[in-house]
Amino acid sequence: MDTAQLALLALLIGVVLGGSVALVVVAAYRARDRALEHGSADVPEGARDVLAGMDDPAVVVNPSGIVVAASPAADAYGLREQATLPGEELALLARAARAGTASAAVTMRLMRAGEQRAMSVRARAVTSRLVLVVLRDVTEQERVEQMRRDFVANTSHELKTPVGAVGLLAEAIDSAADDPAQVHEFARRLLNEAERLGTLTTRIMSLSRLQSEQPAAMRDVSVDELVVAAIEAHATAAGSAGVELVRGGDRGELVHGDPQVLGEAVGNLLANAVAYSPRGSHVGIGVKRVDGVVEISVTDQGIGIAESDQERVFERFYRADQARSRRTGGTGLGLAIVKHAVQRHGGEVRLWSRPGQGSTFTIRLPVAPSPDPAARAAKKTKKKTKTAKKDAAKPAQKGGRG
C-alpha cells in the first residue's frame, strides 16, 4: 500500500472516530440537559400560564411540600406560593405521586373560609421533583347524593306504614264479615289510610315536579286570588277544628309565577297553621308589599316550634312533633314543597316562632313587573272596541228574534 492510500485510510479512520466522539458528546449534553430539567425545582415553562387559566384549585409543589405555583382559585384554600400543603393527607398524596404510585382521585376535607369542604384531589408528577396537585370541590355533589339516599329511604319508610295498614285492615274486614259494626269501623280506618297514602303520593309527585327542570306555566298571578282560594279550600277543616281564619293586609298585588305551584305553597302553610292551632284560636293570613317584594304571611297561635327545629322544618319528611304530626295526618313534605316552590320563583320563606306563642311563616316573592304603558293602552283600546261592537250588535239581534 503506497503512501497516498495510507493517508486516505488514516483520514477515513479519523473522520469516523471524530464523528463518534461528536455523537457521544452531543448525547452526553442532551442527557445532562434532561437530568437538569427533571431534577430542577424550577416551574416548567408555560405551567404558570396553564394554572392561571384553571377554574379549579391547582398547585405545583416541590419535594418539601411547598407551593411553587398556584391557580387563582387555590388561594381560597390557603394554597398560595411559598405556603406549605395543609394537612398530612395532602402531603402524603404528593409524595406518592412523586414516587409514581398515586393515580386515582382521593376525597379529603379541606377548610375554605372557615368552612369544611369535601375535595376530590388528584396528584401527578410533572418532573422528578415537582408534583401537580389538582383539587375539585365536590361538597355539593356529596350533599345532593346524601339527600337522594335520604329521600329514597324516607319515602320507602313513609309509604310502608299506610300500605301495611291497608293490608292489615283488609284482613280485619275479611275476618269480621259477620259483624257489620266492625266492618264499618275497619272500612272507615281503611279509607283514612287510603287518603293518607294518596296525599303522600301526591306530595311526593309535587316535590319531584318542583325539583325537575320542567318549565312552569308562568304568568302574572293575583295574590288576592291565591289567598282567597287557600281560605276557601281550608275553611271546612278550620271550622271542624274550631279555628277562625282571618284575612288582612294589602290588596291588588301581583306576582309572576305558576298559579298552581304558588297556590299549593300558600295552601300548605294555611293547612299547617290550622292543624297545629288549638280550638278557639285564630289563624291570620296577610299580604304586605315591602320594597318591591310581596310578603304573604300565615300566623297561628299554636304550639310553636323550638329554635333547634326551626332550621330543619323545611327538610323533607322532617317533623318537629312526630306524635302530633301522625295524629294530624302530616306527611312531612308540606314545608319542603313550600320552600322549593318559592325558591323556584326567585323568593324565600322566613319563619318566626316561639314555643307556646305560635308561628309565622312568610313567603316573600318579587312583585310582578308593571306592564308596558303602550301595551296597557292597546289592551284597553281593544277592550273598548270589543264592547262597542257587542253593544252595536244587540239591537239587531233583538229585532231578528222579534
LOPA-246545 format. One record per residue (C-alpha): residue number from 1; x, y, z. Coordinates in nm, 2 decimals. Example, Ala and Ser with C-alpha at 12.3 -4.5 7.8 and 13.67 -1.06 7.14 Angstrom:
! LOPA-246545
+------+--------+--------+--------+
: resi :     c1 :     c2 :     c3 :
+------+--------+--------+--------+
:    1 :   1.23 :  -0.45 :   0.78 :
:    2 :   1.37 :  -0.11 :   0.71 :
+------+--------+--------+--------+
***
This chain:
! LOPA-246545
+------+--------+--------+--------+
: resi :     c1 :     c2 :     c3 :
+------+--------+--------+--------+
:    1 :   0.00 :   0.00 :   0.00 :
:    2 :   0.15 :   0.33 :  -0.11 :
:    3 :   0.17 :   0.65 :   0.09 :
:    4 :  -0.14 :   0.80 :  -0.07 :
:    5 :  -0.36 :   0.51 :   0.02 :
:    6 :  -0.23 :   0.51 :   0.38 :
:    7 :  -0.31 :   0.88 :   0.40 :
:    8 :  -0.67 :   0.83 :   0.28 :
:    9 :  -0.72 :   0.54 :   0.52 :
:   10 :  -0.59 :   0.74 :   0.81 :
:   11 :  -0.82 :   1.03 :   0.71 :
:   12 :  -1.12 :   0.80 :   0.69 :
:   13 :  -1.04 :   0.65 :   1.03 :
:   14 :  -1.01 :   1.00 :   1.17 :
:   15 :  -1.34 :   1.11 :   1.04 :
:   16 :  -1.51 :   0.80 :   1.18 :
:   17 :  -1.35 :   0.85 :   1.52 :
:   18 :  -1.43 :   1.22 :   1.52 :
:   19 :  -1.79 :   1.17 :   1.43 :
:   20 :  -1.83 :   0.90 :   1.70 :
:   21 :  -1.67 :   1.13 :   1.96 :
:   22 :  -1.90 :   1.42 :   1.85 :
:   23 :  -2.21 :   1.20 :   1.88 :
:   24 :  -2.10 :   1.08 :   2.23 :
:   25 :  -2.05 :   1.45 :   2.33 :
:   26 :  -2.39 :   1.55 :   2.19 :
:   27 :  -2.57 :   1.26 :   2.36 :
:   28 :  -2.39 :   1.35 :   2.69 :
:   29 :  -2.50 :   1.71 :   2.67 :
:   30 :  -2.86 :   1.60 :   2.60 :
:   31 :  -2.86 :   1.36 :   2.89 :
:   32 :  -2.72 :   1.63 :   3.11 :
:   33 :  -3.00 :   1.88 :   3.00 :
:   34 :  -3.27 :   1.62 :   3.06 :
:   35 :  -3.13 :   1.54 :   3.40 :
:   36 :  -3.11 :   1.91 :   3.49 :
:   37 :  -3.47 :   1.96 :   3.36 :
:   38 :  -3.61 :   1.67 :   3.56 :
:   39 :  -3.41 :   1.74 :   3.87 :
:   40 :  -3.47 :   2.11 :   3.87 :
:   41 :  -3.71 :   2.27 :   4.12 :
:   42 :  -3.80 :   2.54 :   3.88 :
:   43 :  -4.15 :   2.55 :   3.74 :
:   44 :  -4.16 :   2.43 :   3.38 :
:   45 :  -4.21 :   2.69 :   3.12 :
:   46 :  -4.58 :   2.76 :   3.05 :
:   47 :  -4.70 :   2.59 :   3.37 :
:   48 :  -4.80 :   2.92 :   3.53 :
:   49 :  -5.00 :   3.02 :   3.23 :
:   50 :  -5.19 :   2.70 :   3.24 :
:   51 :  -5.26 :   2.74 :   3.62 :
:   52 :  -5.38 :   3.10 :   3.56 :
:   53 :  -5.65 :   2.97 :   3.32 :
:   54 :  -5.78 :   2.70 :   3.55 :
:   55 :  -6.11 :   2.74 :   3.74 :
:   56 :  -6.03 :   2.46 :   3.99 :
:   57 :  -5.78 :   2.50 :   4.26 :
:   58 :  -5.44 :   2.36 :   4.14 :
:   59 :  -5.08 :   2.39 :   4.27 :
:   60 :  -4.73 :   2.28 :   4.18 :
:   61 :  -4.53 :   2.17 :   4.49 :
:   62 :  -4.17 :   2.08 :   4.55 :
:   63 :  -4.03 :   1.79 :   4.75 :
:   64 :  -4.06 :   1.98 :   5.07 :
:   65 :  -4.44 :   2.02 :   5.02 :
:   66 :  -4.41 :   2.40 :   4.95 :
:   67 :  -4.62 :   2.55 :   4.68 :
:   68 :  -4.41 :   2.70 :   4.40 :
:   69 :  -4.71 :   2.79 :   4.17 :
:   70 :  -5.08 :   2.81 :   4.22 :
:   71 :  -5.40 :   2.88 :   4.03 :
:   72 :  -5.62 :   3.18 :   4.14 :
:   73 :  -5.89 :   2.95 :   4.29 :
:   74 :  -5.63 :   2.78 :   4.52 :
:   75 :  -5.59 :   3.10 :   4.73 :
:   76 :  -5.93 :   3.04 :   4.89 :
:   77 :  -5.80 :   2.72 :   5.05 :
:   78 :  -5.48 :   2.88 :   5.17 :
:   79 :  -5.28 :   2.73 :   4.88 :
:   80 :  -5.06 :   3.01 :   4.76 :
:   81 :  -4.69 :   3.04 :   4.66 :
:   82 :  -4.44 :   2.97 :   4.94 :
:   83 :  -4.72 :   2.81 :   5.15 :
:   84 :  -4.69 :   2.46 :   5.28 :
:   85 :  -4.95 :   2.20 :   5.19 :
:   86 :  -5.21 :   2.19 :   5.47 :
:   87 :  -5.27 :   1.85 :   5.63 :
:   88 :  -5.06 :   1.53 :   5.63 :
:   89 :  -5.30 :   1.36 :   5.39 :
:   90 :  -5.24 :   1.61 :   5.11 :
:   91 :  -4.86 :   1.59 :   5.16 :
:   92 :  -4.87 :   1.21 :   5.15 :
:   93 :  -5.06 :   1.22 :   4.82 :
:   94 :  -4.80 :   1.45 :   4.67 :
:   95 :  -4.52 :   1.22 :   4.79 :
:   96 :  -4.69 :   0.92 :   4.65 :
:   97 :  -4.73 :   1.09 :   4.31 :
:   98 :  -4.36 :   1.18 :   4.31 :
:   99 :  -4.28 :   0.81 :   4.37 :
:  100 :  -4.51 :   0.72 :   4.08 :
:  101 :  -4.77 :   0.53 :   4.30 :
:  102 :  -5.06 :   0.78 :   4.31 :
:  103 :  -5.32 :   0.77 :   4.03 :
:  104 :  -5.68 :   0.76 :   4.14 :
:  105 :  -5.86 :   1.07 :   4.29 :
:  106 :  -5.88 :   1.08 :   4.66 :
:  107 :  -6.16 :   1.26 :   4.86 :
:  108 :  -6.05 :   1.46 :   5.16 :
:  109 :  -6.17 :   1.75 :   5.37 :
:  110 :  -6.01 :   2.10 :   5.35 :
:  111 :  -6.11 :   2.43 :   5.50 :
:  112 :  -6.23 :   2.72 :   5.29 :
:  113 :  -6.33 :   3.05 :   5.46 :
:  114 :  -6.38 :   2.87 :   5.79 :
:  115 :  -6.60 :   2.60 :   5.63 :
:  116 :  -6.50 :   2.24 :   5.58 :
:  117 :  -6.54 :   2.13 :   5.22 :
:  118 :  -6.52 :   1.79 :   5.05 :
:  119 :  -6.25 :   1.79 :   4.78 :
:  120 :  -6.16 :   1.54 :   4.52 :
:  121 :  -5.78 :   1.55 :   4.49 :
:  122 :  -5.56 :   1.41 :   4.21 :
:  123 :  -5.18 :   1.44 :   4.20 :
:  124 :  -4.94 :   1.38 :   3.91 :
:  125 :  -4.56 :   1.42 :   3.89 :
:  126 :  -4.45 :   1.68 :   3.63 :
:  127 :  -4.08 :   1.63 :   3.69 :
:  128 :  -3.88 :   1.41 :   3.93 :
:  129 :  -3.90 :   1.69 :   4.19 :
:  130 :  -4.23 :   1.87 :   4.12 :
:  131 :  -4.58 :   1.75 :   4.16 :
:  132 :  -4.91 :   1.90 :   4.02 :
:  133 :  -5.20 :   1.87 :   4.26 :
:  134 :  -5.55 :   1.94 :   4.12 :
:  135 :  -5.85 :   1.98 :   4.36 :
:  136 :  -6.22 :   1.98 :   4.28 :
:  137 :  -6.49 :   2.09 :   4.53 :
:  138 :  -6.75 :   1.80 :   4.55 :
:  139 :  -6.93 :   1.93 :   4.86 :
:  140 :  -7.25 :   2.00 :   4.67 :
:  141 :  -7.24 :   1.67 :   4.49 :
:  142 :  -7.20 :   1.49 :   4.82 :
:  143 :  -7.49 :   1.68 :   4.97 :
:  144 :  -7.72 :   1.61 :   4.67 :
:  145 :  -7.63 :   1.24 :   4.68 :
:  146 :  -7.69 :   1.22 :   5.05 :
:  147 :  -8.03 :   1.39 :   5.00 :
:  148 :  -8.11 :   1.14 :   4.73 :
:  149 :  -8.03 :   0.85 :   4.96 :
:  150 :  -8.23 :   1.01 :   5.25 :
:  151 :  -8.52 :   1.08 :   5.02 :
:  152 :  -8.54 :   0.72 :   4.90 :
:  153 :  -8.50 :   0.58 :   5.25 :
:  154 :  -8.76 :   0.82 :   5.40 :
:  155 :  -9.01 :   0.77 :   5.11 :
:  156 :  -8.98 :   0.39 :   5.15 :
:  157 :  -9.04 :   0.42 :   5.52 :
:  158 :  -9.34 :   0.66 :   5.49 :
:  159 :  -9.51 :   0.45 :   5.22 :
:  160 :  -9.46 :   0.13 :   5.41 :
:  161 :  -9.67 :   0.25 :   5.70 :
:  162 : -10.00 :   0.32 :   5.52 :
:  163 :  -9.95 :   0.03 :   5.28 :
:  164 :  -9.90 :  -0.21 :   5.57 :
:  165 : -10.21 :  -0.06 :   5.75 :
:  166 : -10.42 :  -0.11 :   5.44 :
:  167 : -10.32 :  -0.48 :   5.42 :
:  168 : -10.40 :  -0.54 :   5.79 :
:  169 : -10.73 :  -0.36 :   5.77 :
:  170 : -10.84 :  -0.56 :   5.47 :
:  171 : -10.76 :  -0.88 :   5.66 :
:  172 : -10.96 :  -0.74 :   5.96 :
:  173 : -11.26 :  -0.67 :   5.74 :
:  174 : -11.25 :  -1.02 :   5.60 :
:  175 : -11.23 :  -1.17 :   5.95 :
:  176 : -11.52 :  -0.95 :   6.07 :
:  177 : -11.75 :  -1.01 :   5.78 :
:  178 : -12.03 :  -1.12 :   6.01 :
:  179 : -12.01 :  -0.81 :   6.23 :
:  180 : -12.15 :  -0.50 :   6.04 :
:  181 : -12.03 :  -0.26 :   6.31 :
:  182 : -11.67 :  -0.39 :   6.30 :
:  183 : -11.68 :  -0.39 :   5.92 :
:  184 : -11.80 :  -0.03 :   5.92 :
:  185 : -11.52 :   0.08 :   6.16 :
:  186 : -11.25 :  -0.11 :   5.97 :
:  187 : -11.37 :   0.03 :   5.64 :
:  188 : -11.36 :   0.39 :   5.79 :
:  189 : -11.00 :   0.34 :   5.90 :
:  190 : -10.91 :   0.18 :   5.57 :
:  191 : -11.05 :   0.49 :   5.39 :
:  192 : -10.84 :   0.71 :   5.62 :
:  193 : -10.52 :   0.52 :   5.54 :
:  194 : -10.60 :   0.52 :   5.17 :
:  195 : -10.65 :   0.90 :   5.18 :
:  196 : -10.32 :   0.93 :   5.37 :
:  197 : -10.14 :   0.72 :   5.11 :
:  198 : -10.30 :   0.93 :   4.83 :
:  199 : -10.19 :   1.25 :   5.00 :
:  200 :  -9.84 :   1.13 :   5.05 :
:  201 :  -9.81 :   1.01 :   4.68 :
:  202 :  -9.94 :   1.34 :   4.56 :
:  203 :  -9.70 :   1.54 :   4.76 :
:  204 :  -9.40 :   1.33 :   4.66 :
:  205 :  -9.50 :   1.39 :   4.29 :
:  206 :  -9.54 :   1.76 :   4.36 :
:  207 :  -9.20 :   1.78 :   4.52 :
:  208 :  -9.04 :   1.58 :   4.23 :
:  209 :  -9.21 :   1.82 :   3.98 :
:  210 :  -9.07 :   2.12 :   4.16 :
:  211 :  -8.72 :   1.98 :   4.16 :
:  212 :  -8.73 :   1.89 :   3.79 :
:  213 :  -8.63 :   2.12 :   3.51 :
:  214 :  -8.97 :   2.12 :   3.35 :
:  215 :  -9.08 :   2.48 :   3.26 :
:  216 :  -9.36 :   2.62 :   3.47 :
:  217 :  -9.67 :   2.79 :   3.33 :
:  218 :  -9.56 :   3.14 :   3.44 :
:  219 :  -9.79 :   3.44 :   3.42 :
:  220 :  -9.89 :   3.73 :   3.63 :
:  221 : -10.08 :   3.59 :   3.93 :
:  222 : -10.32 :   3.78 :   4.16 :
:  223 : -10.21 :   3.74 :   4.52 :
:  224 : -10.57 :   3.80 :   4.63 :
:  225 : -10.68 :   3.50 :   4.43 :
:  226 : -10.42 :   3.28 :   4.59 :
:  227 : -10.52 :   3.39 :   4.94 :
:  228 : -10.90 :   3.35 :   4.87 :
:  229 : -10.85 :   3.01 :   4.71 :
:  230 : -10.64 :   2.89 :   5.01 :
:  231 : -10.90 :   3.02 :   5.26 :
:  232 : -11.19 :   2.86 :   5.07 :
:  233 : -11.00 :   2.52 :   5.04 :
:  234 : -10.93 :   2.50 :   5.42 :
:  235 : -11.25 :   2.67 :   5.56 :
:  236 : -11.42 :   2.34 :   5.63 :
:  237 : -11.11 :   2.19 :   5.81 :
:  238 : -11.08 :   2.52 :   6.01 :
:  239 : -11.44 :   2.51 :   6.10 :
:  240 : -11.42 :   2.15 :   6.22 :
:  241 : -11.11 :   2.23 :   6.43 :
:  242 : -11.28 :   2.54 :   6.58 :
:  243 : -11.02 :   2.77 :   6.43 :
:  244 : -11.12 :   3.11 :   6.28 :
:  245 : -10.94 :   3.22 :   5.96 :
:  246 : -10.88 :   3.60 :   5.94 :
:  247 : -10.76 :   3.78 :   5.63 :
:  248 : -10.59 :   4.12 :   5.63 :
:  249 : -10.33 :   4.34 :   5.47 :
:  250 : -10.28 :   4.49 :   5.12 :
:  251 : -10.50 :   4.41 :   4.82 :
:  252 : -10.44 :   4.40 :   4.44 :
:  253 : -10.08 :   4.28 :   4.44 :
:  254 :  -9.94 :   4.07 :   4.15 :
:  255 :  -9.65 :   3.83 :   4.13 :
:  256 :  -9.51 :   3.64 :   3.83 :
:  257 :  -9.53 :   3.27 :   3.86 :
:  258 :  -9.71 :   2.94 :   3.83 :
:  259 : -10.05 :   2.98 :   3.99 :
:  260 : -10.09 :   2.61 :   4.07 :
:  261 :  -9.75 :   2.59 :   4.24 :
:  262 :  -9.79 :   2.91 :   4.44 :
:  263 : -10.14 :   2.82 :   4.54 :
:  264 : -10.02 :   2.49 :   4.67 :
:  265 :  -9.75 :   2.67 :   4.87 :
:  266 :  -9.99 :   2.91 :   5.04 :
:  267 : -10.24 :   2.63 :   5.10 :
:  268 :  -9.98 :   2.41 :   5.27 :
:  269 :  -9.89 :   2.70 :   5.51 :
:  270 : -10.26 :   2.75 :   5.59 :
:  271 : -10.32 :   2.38 :   5.64 :
:  272 : -10.02 :   2.35 :   5.88 :
:  273 : -10.14 :   2.65 :   6.08 :
:  274 : -10.49 :   2.51 :   6.12 :
:  275 : -10.36 :   2.16 :   6.21 :
:  276 : -10.13 :   2.30 :   6.49 :
:  277 : -10.37 :   2.56 :   6.63 :
:  278 : -10.58 :   2.50 :   6.94 :
:  279 : -10.96 :   2.52 :   6.93 :
:  280 : -11.09 :   2.87 :   6.97 :
:  281 : -10.78 :   3.03 :   6.83 :
:  282 : -10.72 :   3.24 :   6.51 :
:  283 : -10.51 :   3.19 :   6.20 :
:  284 : -10.43 :   3.50 :   6.02 :
:  285 : -10.32 :   3.54 :   5.65 :
:  286 : -10.20 :   3.88 :   5.55 :
:  287 : -10.03 :   4.04 :   5.25 :
:  288 :  -9.79 :   4.33 :   5.25 :
:  289 :  -9.57 :   4.50 :   4.99 :
:  290 :  -9.22 :   4.60 :   5.10 :
:  291 :  -8.96 :   4.74 :   4.86 :
:  292 :  -9.06 :   4.55 :   4.55 :
:  293 :  -9.14 :   4.23 :   4.74 :
:  294 :  -9.48 :   4.09 :   4.82 :
:  295 :  -9.50 :   3.92 :   5.16 :
:  296 :  -9.77 :   3.66 :   5.23 :
:  297 :  -9.77 :   3.58 :   5.60 :
:  298 :  -9.96 :   3.30 :   5.78 :
:  299 :  -9.97 :   3.34 :   6.15 :
:  300 : -10.11 :   3.09 :   6.41 :
:  301 : -10.15 :   3.08 :   6.79 :
:  302 : -10.04 :   2.72 :   6.81 :
:  303 :  -9.77 :   2.53 :   6.99 :
:  304 :  -9.48 :   2.70 :   6.82 :
:  305 :  -9.15 :   2.55 :   6.70 :
:  306 :  -8.84 :   2.51 :   6.91 :
:  307 :  -8.54 :   2.71 :   6.79 :
:  308 :  -8.34 :   2.39 :   6.74 :
:  309 :  -8.60 :   2.26 :   6.50 :
:  310 :  -8.65 :   2.58 :   6.30 :
:  311 :  -8.36 :   2.52 :   6.06 :
:  312 :  -8.48 :   2.17 :   5.98 :
:  313 :  -8.86 :   2.21 :   5.94 :
:  314 :  -8.82 :   2.27 :   5.57 :
:  315 :  -8.64 :   1.94 :   5.52 :
:  316 :  -8.83 :   1.66 :   5.35 :
:  317 :  -9.00 :   1.42 :   5.60 :
:  318 :  -8.88 :   1.62 :   5.90 :
:  319 :  -9.13 :   1.66 :   6.18 :
:  320 :  -9.07 :   1.87 :   6.49 :
:  321 :  -9.35 :   1.69 :   6.67 :
:  322 :  -9.37 :   1.33 :   6.55 :
:  323 :  -9.67 :   1.22 :   6.75 :
:  324 :  -9.89 :   1.52 :   6.67 :
:  325 :  -9.79 :   1.50 :   6.30 :
:  326 :  -9.91 :   1.14 :   6.29 :
:  327 : -10.24 :   1.24 :   6.45 :
:  328 : -10.30 :   1.53 :   6.21 :
:  329 : -10.21 :   1.31 :   5.91 :
:  330 :  -9.89 :   1.52 :   5.82 :
:  331 :  -9.66 :   1.38 :   5.56 :
:  332 :  -9.35 :   1.59 :   5.65 :
:  333 :  -9.34 :   1.72 :   5.29 :
:  334 :  -9.56 :   2.03 :   5.31 :
:  335 :  -9.30 :   2.28 :   5.41 :
:  336 :  -9.04 :   2.13 :   5.18 :
:  337 :  -9.28 :   2.19 :   4.89 :
:  338 :  -9.33 :   2.55 :   5.01 :
:  339 :  -8.96 :   2.61 :   5.02 :
:  340 :  -8.89 :   2.46 :   4.67 :
:  341 :  -9.20 :   2.63 :   4.52 :
:  342 :  -9.09 :   2.98 :   4.65 :
:  343 :  -8.73 :   2.93 :   4.56 :
:  344 :  -8.83 :   2.83 :   4.21 :
:  345 :  -9.00 :   3.17 :   4.18 :
:  346 :  -8.69 :   3.37 :   4.30 :
:  347 :  -8.83 :   3.42 :   4.65 :
:  348 :  -8.77 :   3.29 :   5.00 :
:  349 :  -8.95 :   3.16 :   5.31 :
:  350 :  -8.89 :   3.31 :   5.65 :
:  351 :  -9.00 :   3.17 :   5.99 :
:  352 :  -9.06 :   3.33 :   6.32 :
:  353 :  -9.17 :   3.11 :   6.61 :
:  354 :  -9.17 :   3.08 :   6.99 :
:  355 :  -9.28 :   2.77 :   7.18 :
:  356 :  -9.63 :   2.83 :   7.33 :
:  357 :  -9.68 :   3.16 :   7.13 :
:  358 :  -9.73 :   3.04 :   6.78 :
:  359 :  -9.55 :   3.07 :   6.45 :
:  360 :  -9.54 :   3.30 :   6.14 :
:  361 :  -9.44 :   3.17 :   5.80 :
:  362 :  -9.37 :   3.44 :   5.55 :
:  363 :  -9.35 :   3.38 :   5.17 :
:  364 :  -9.15 :   3.66 :   5.00 :
:  365 :  -9.19 :   3.69 :   4.62 :
:  366 :  -9.08 :   3.96 :   4.38 :
:  367 :  -9.35 :   4.20 :   4.27 :
:  368 :  -9.46 :   4.13 :   3.91 :
:  369 :  -9.31 :   4.39 :   3.67 :
:  370 :  -9.55 :   4.66 :   3.56 :
:  371 :  -9.69 :   4.61 :   3.21 :
:  372 :  -9.56 :   4.83 :   2.93 :
:  373 :  -9.77 :   5.15 :   2.92 :
:  374 :  -9.82 :   5.12 :   2.54 :
:  375 :  -9.92 :   4.76 :   2.57 :
:  376 : -10.17 :   4.85 :   2.85 :
:  377 : -10.32 :   5.13 :   2.64 :
:  378 : -10.35 :   4.90 :   2.34 :
:  379 : -10.52 :   4.64 :   2.56 :
:  380 : -10.76 :   4.90 :   2.69 :
:  381 : -10.85 :   5.02 :   2.34 :
:  382 : -10.91 :   4.67 :   2.22 :
:  383 : -11.14 :   4.60 :   2.51 :
:  384 : -11.34 :   4.92 :   2.44 :
:  385 : -11.37 :   4.83 :   2.07 :
:  386 : -11.49 :   4.48 :   2.16 :
:  387 : -11.75 :   4.63 :   2.40 :
:  388 : -11.87 :   4.88 :   2.14 :
:  389 : -11.92 :   4.61 :   1.87 :
:  390 : -12.11 :   4.40 :   2.12 :
:  391 : -12.34 :   4.68 :   2.21 :
:  392 : -12.40 :   4.77 :   1.84 :
:  393 : -12.50 :   4.41 :   1.77 :
:  394 : -12.76 :   4.39 :   2.04 :
:  395 : -13.05 :   4.58 :   1.87 :
:  396 : -13.01 :   4.38 :   1.55 :
:  397 : -13.02 :   4.06 :   1.74 :
:  398 : -13.33 :   4.17 :   1.93 :
:  399 : -13.51 :   4.27 :   1.61 :
:  400 : -13.42 :   3.94 :   1.45 :
:  401 : -13.57 :   3.74 :   1.73 :
:  402 : -13.89 :   3.95 :   1.72 :
+------+--------+--------+--------+
***
